[in-house]
Amino acid sequence: METSLRPAVSETPLKGVRNNIVQSIRAFRISDLQESATALGHHFLYANLATAQSKQDVLDMIAQQFTLPSNFGKNFDALYDCMTDPLHKSGPQPGFLVVLEHIPANGKFDKEAREQLLDIFRDTADYWADRKVPFRCFYSFP
Protein backbone atom coordinates (compact mmCIF):
# COMPACT_ATOMS: atom_id res chain seq x y z
CA MET A 1 0.00 0.00 0.00
CA GLU A 2 1.31 3.42 -0.94
CA THR A 3 1.47 6.00 1.83
CA SER A 4 1.16 9.71 1.27
CA LEU A 5 4.08 11.95 2.12
CA ARG A 6 1.66 14.80 2.83
CA PRO A 7 0.21 15.11 6.32
CA ALA A 8 -3.49 14.91 6.97
CA VAL A 9 -5.22 18.21 7.73
CA SER A 10 -5.63 16.90 11.30
CA GLU A 11 -1.83 16.99 11.63
CA THR A 12 -1.64 20.73 10.82
CA PRO A 13 -2.84 23.89 12.59
CA LEU A 14 -5.87 23.69 10.26
CA LYS A 15 -7.35 20.87 12.33
CA GLY A 16 -10.98 21.76 12.92
CA VAL A 17 -11.08 24.39 10.15
CA ARG A 18 -13.63 23.63 7.43
CA ASN A 19 -12.29 23.05 3.92
CA ASN A 20 -14.10 26.03 2.41
CA ILE A 21 -14.34 29.02 4.70
CA VAL A 22 -13.55 32.69 5.09
CA GLN A 23 -12.73 33.56 8.69
CA SER A 24 -10.79 35.91 10.91
CA ILE A 25 -7.16 34.92 11.34
CA ARG A 26 -7.60 35.05 15.15
CA ALA A 27 -4.93 32.96 16.86
CA PHE A 28 -3.33 31.63 13.69
CA ARG A 29 0.16 32.74 12.82
CA ILE A 30 0.80 33.48 9.16
CA SER A 31 3.98 31.39 9.16
CA ASP A 32 2.02 28.38 10.49
CA LEU A 33 -0.64 28.84 7.81
CA GLN A 34 2.03 29.03 5.11
CA GLU A 35 3.74 25.90 6.44
CA SER A 36 0.37 24.11 6.50
CA ALA A 37 -0.34 25.11 2.90
CA THR A 38 3.08 23.87 1.83
CA ALA A 39 2.73 20.60 3.75
CA LEU A 40 -0.70 19.97 2.20
CA GLY A 41 0.48 20.95 -1.29
CA HIS A 42 -1.97 23.85 -1.47
CA HIS A 43 -1.44 27.22 -3.12
CA PHE A 44 -0.57 29.90 -0.55
CA LEU A 45 -1.73 33.41 -1.49
CA TYR A 46 -0.79 36.27 0.81
CA ALA A 47 -1.61 39.97 0.60
CA ASN A 48 -0.50 42.55 3.16
CA LEU A 49 -2.88 45.47 2.72
CA ALA A 50 -1.50 47.63 5.56
CA THR A 51 -0.77 50.64 3.34
CA ALA A 52 -3.98 50.45 1.29
CA GLN A 53 -6.36 53.37 1.68
CA SER A 54 -9.00 52.82 -1.01
CA LYS A 55 -10.74 50.07 -2.93
CA GLN A 56 -8.37 50.66 -5.86
CA ASP A 57 -5.35 50.35 -3.54
CA VAL A 58 -6.70 47.07 -2.17
CA LEU A 59 -7.30 45.67 -5.65
CA ASP A 60 -3.89 46.85 -6.90
CA MET A 61 -2.10 45.28 -3.94
CA ILE A 62 -3.97 41.98 -4.21
CA ALA A 63 -3.24 41.85 -7.95
CA GLN A 64 0.45 42.51 -7.36
CA GLN A 65 0.91 40.21 -4.37
CA PHE A 66 -1.17 37.35 -5.81
CA THR A 67 0.56 37.84 -9.21
CA LEU A 68 -2.74 38.12 -11.05
CA PRO A 69 -2.60 38.41 -14.86
CA SER A 70 -1.83 41.81 -16.36
CA ASN A 71 -5.31 41.92 -17.92
CA PHE A 72 -6.92 41.85 -14.43
CA GLY A 73 -9.78 44.37 -14.58
CA LYS A 74 -9.17 45.69 -11.04
CA ASN A 75 -12.73 45.49 -9.80
CA PHE A 76 -14.43 43.00 -7.49
CA ASP A 77 -16.02 41.04 -10.34
CA ALA A 78 -12.64 40.67 -12.05
CA LEU A 79 -11.07 39.53 -8.76
CA TYR A 80 -13.68 36.79 -8.44
CA ASP A 81 -13.13 35.79 -12.07
CA CYS A 82 -9.35 35.55 -11.57
CA MET A 83 -9.75 33.39 -8.45
CA THR A 84 -12.13 30.89 -10.04
CA ASP A 85 -12.73 29.91 -13.65
CA PRO A 86 -9.26 30.40 -15.22
CA LEU A 87 -7.67 28.43 -12.37
CA HIS A 88 -10.26 25.69 -12.69
CA LYS A 89 -9.71 25.49 -16.46
CA SER A 90 -5.92 25.30 -16.02
CA GLY A 91 -6.21 21.81 -14.51
CA PRO A 92 -6.83 20.05 -11.22
CA GLN A 93 -6.15 22.25 -8.20
CA PRO A 94 -4.87 20.85 -4.89
CA GLY A 95 -6.37 23.57 -2.69
CA PHE A 96 -5.88 27.16 -1.62
CA LEU A 97 -4.95 28.95 1.56
CA VAL A 98 -5.37 32.72 1.31
CA VAL A 99 -4.35 35.38 3.84
CA LEU A 100 -5.60 38.97 3.59
CA GLU A 101 -3.73 40.82 6.30
CA HIS A 102 -4.64 44.32 7.51
CA ILE A 103 -7.74 44.91 5.39
CA PRO A 104 -8.19 48.70 5.68
CA ALA A 105 -10.81 50.19 7.94
CA ASN A 106 -11.17 53.85 7.04
CA GLY A 107 -13.45 56.32 5.27
CA LYS A 108 -12.26 55.36 1.78
CA PHE A 109 -12.56 51.62 2.51
CA ASP A 110 -15.50 51.44 4.88
CA LYS A 111 -17.40 48.51 6.39
CA GLU A 112 -19.46 48.06 3.21
CA ALA A 113 -16.32 47.83 1.03
CA ARG A 114 -14.73 45.36 3.47
CA GLU A 115 -17.84 43.18 3.39
CA GLN A 116 -17.91 43.30 -0.42
CA LEU A 117 -14.27 42.17 -0.51
CA LEU A 118 -14.92 39.34 1.94
CA ASP A 119 -18.05 38.36 -0.03
CA ILE A 120 -15.85 37.87 -3.11
CA PHE A 121 -13.73 35.42 -1.15
CA ARG A 122 -16.83 33.73 0.35
CA ASP A 123 -18.21 33.27 -3.18
CA THR A 124 -14.82 31.95 -4.27
CA ALA A 125 -14.84 29.47 -1.38
CA ASP A 126 -18.31 28.31 -2.49
CA TYR A 127 -17.10 27.97 -6.10
CA TRP A 128 -14.24 25.70 -5.03
CA ALA A 129 -16.45 23.78 -2.56
CA ASP A 130 -18.71 22.84 -5.50
CA ARG A 131 -15.58 21.36 -7.13
CA LYS A 132 -14.45 19.60 -3.93
CA VAL A 133 -11.31 21.77 -3.69
CA PRO A 134 -10.34 23.26 -0.29
CA PHE A 135 -10.30 27.07 -0.22
CA ARG A 136 -9.56 28.65 3.15
CA CYS A 137 -9.27 32.40 3.49
CA PHE A 138 -8.07 34.11 6.66
CA TYR A 139 -8.23 37.86 7.16
CA SER A 140 -7.37 40.54 9.66
CA PHE A 141 -8.11 44.21 10.17
CA PRO A 142 -5.54 46.72 11.47
N, C-alpha and C positions, 0 to 999 in steps of 0.2 A: 504494500500500500504506500502510495506517495504522500509525504507529509508536506504541508505548506511551510515555507520559510517566513511567511508573514504572520504576525501575531493576530489573534482574534481581537475584535473591538474590546472585549471584556478584559483584555490584558493591557489596555491603554487608558489614559485619562478620560477617554470618551465613554467609558463604561457608564451605562445608564442614560446616555444621550441618544435620543431618537436619530434614525438615519437621515431624516429630512426635516430640518428645523432651522429656524432663525431665532436666536436667543442672545440675551446679554452675556458678555464674556464672564462676568462675575468673578469667581475664584480661579478661573483658568489662567494659566500663564501662556503667553504667545509662543514661547519656545517649546513648551510641552505640546501645544496644539500642532506646531510645525513638525515636531518629532513624531507625533501620532500619525499625521498625514503621510509622512515619509515611510513610516513603518507599515502602514496599510496600503501603500502604493497609490495614494490619492493625490490629486492636484492640490497644491497649497497656494491660495491667492491671498495676498496681504496688501491692504491699503492703509497708510497712515494719513489721515485727513486733518491733522492738527492745525495746519496753516490755512485750510480752506475757509472761505468766508461766505461764498455764494453757491447756488446750485451749479453754476458753470464751473467753479473751482472744484467742487466735489466730483463732477463728471470728468473733468480734465485729469484730476489726480488718479481717479480709478482707472481711466483709460491708460494712463502712463504706467502706473504701478502693476496693473494686470496685463500689460502689453497687449491691449486690444488692437485690432486692425486699424490701419490709418484711415479707412473709410468709415470708422465709427461715427455715427451721427450726433453724438454728444447730447442726447436727450434720454429720458427715462425709458421710452419705448425701445430705442436703439440699444441701451444697456441690456435690457431683457433679451432682445434678439441676439446680441453677442454672447450672452451666457447660456443660450439654449440651442436653438436649431443648428447653427453651423457646427457647434461642438458635437452634437448628436450625429450629424451627417458625416463627420470626419472619422467615425468609427466607434467601436465600443469604448466606453469611459469607465475607469475604475472607481471614481468617486471624487468628491470635491470637499475641501475644507477652506472656508473663506473667513477672513478676519477684516472687519472694517473698524479701525481704531480711531477714536476721537472724532466721531461724526459731529460736525459743528452744531452748536445750539446758540444761535444769535438771530438778530432781526432779519438778516438776508437769507438765512437758512433756518426757518422757524419750525415749530412742531409739525406743521402740516407737511413741509418739505421732507423732514426726517421720516415721517410715516410713509410718504410716497416712496422714498428710497428703500425703506425696509420692506414695503409691499412688493417692490420689484424682486427683492431677494426671496420673499415668501412665495411669490408666484414661480420663481425659478426653482425653489425647493420642491414645489408641487409638480412642476414639469418633470424634474428628474425622478421624483417618487413614482410617477406614472410609468417610468422606464426602468424602475427597480435599481436606480443608481443613487447611492448616498450623496446628499448635498447638505452640509452643515455650515451655517453662517453664524459667526459670533460677532457682536458689535459692542462698542463702548462709546460713551459721550465724554466730553472733557470734564 
